[in-house]
């Protein structure tokens, strides 16, 4: 059995491009952009970094992103 090398960055870029195109079409039609709300529970630095990455990616795609803490 041979191994298959996955090209994660290329796949992620393709998915991001597809989502960006859809967000652009939604906003061009006069609709509000899709939104993402992230809820951080507790005080974990790694989770905060991960949520920040999600926020950055969402904003780059034209989405509305909010991070709430509990």
N, C-alpha and C positions, 0 to 999 in steps of 0.2 A: 504494500500500500504506500503510495507516495503522498507527500504533504502538498498542500496548496497554500501558497503565500497570499494572504489577503492584503489588499491595498486599502487600508482603512481611511487614510487621508483623502484618497481619490474618491472613495465612496461617500465620505462625509461631505466633500466639496460638491459632488453631484446632487446630493440630497439638499444641501443648503441652497444651491442654485435653483432647484425646483421649488423649494419653499419660497425663496425670494421672489420668483416669478409670480407665484400665486398671490403673495402678499401685495405685490405691485398691482396686479390685476384687480384685486379687491379695492385697494385705495383709489385706483384710477376710475373705478365705477362709482366713486363717491361714498363708499362704505367706510366705516371706522376700521382701522387696522386690527388684525387679530391681537389678542392680548395674552400674556402669560403671567400668572401670579405664582410666585415661589414663596412657600412658607417654611421658614427655618424654625425648628423646634429645638430648644436647648442652646448650648454654647459650644459648638464644635467648629474649630477653625477650618478643618478640611471641608466640611459641608459649606461653610461660608465662601470658601474659595471656589468650590464647584458651582454654587449658586451665582457667584459673580461671573463665572465663565458663561453660564446659561444666559445671564442678563446681557452680557456683551454680545453674544451670538444673536440673541433675539433682536436687540436694537440694530445690529448690523443688517439684519434682514428686513427692518422696517416695522417690527412689531412693537407694541406697547408692553413693557415688562416692569413689574413691581416685585420687590422683595419685602416680605413682612417677617417679623420675628415674633416668636411666642415664648 
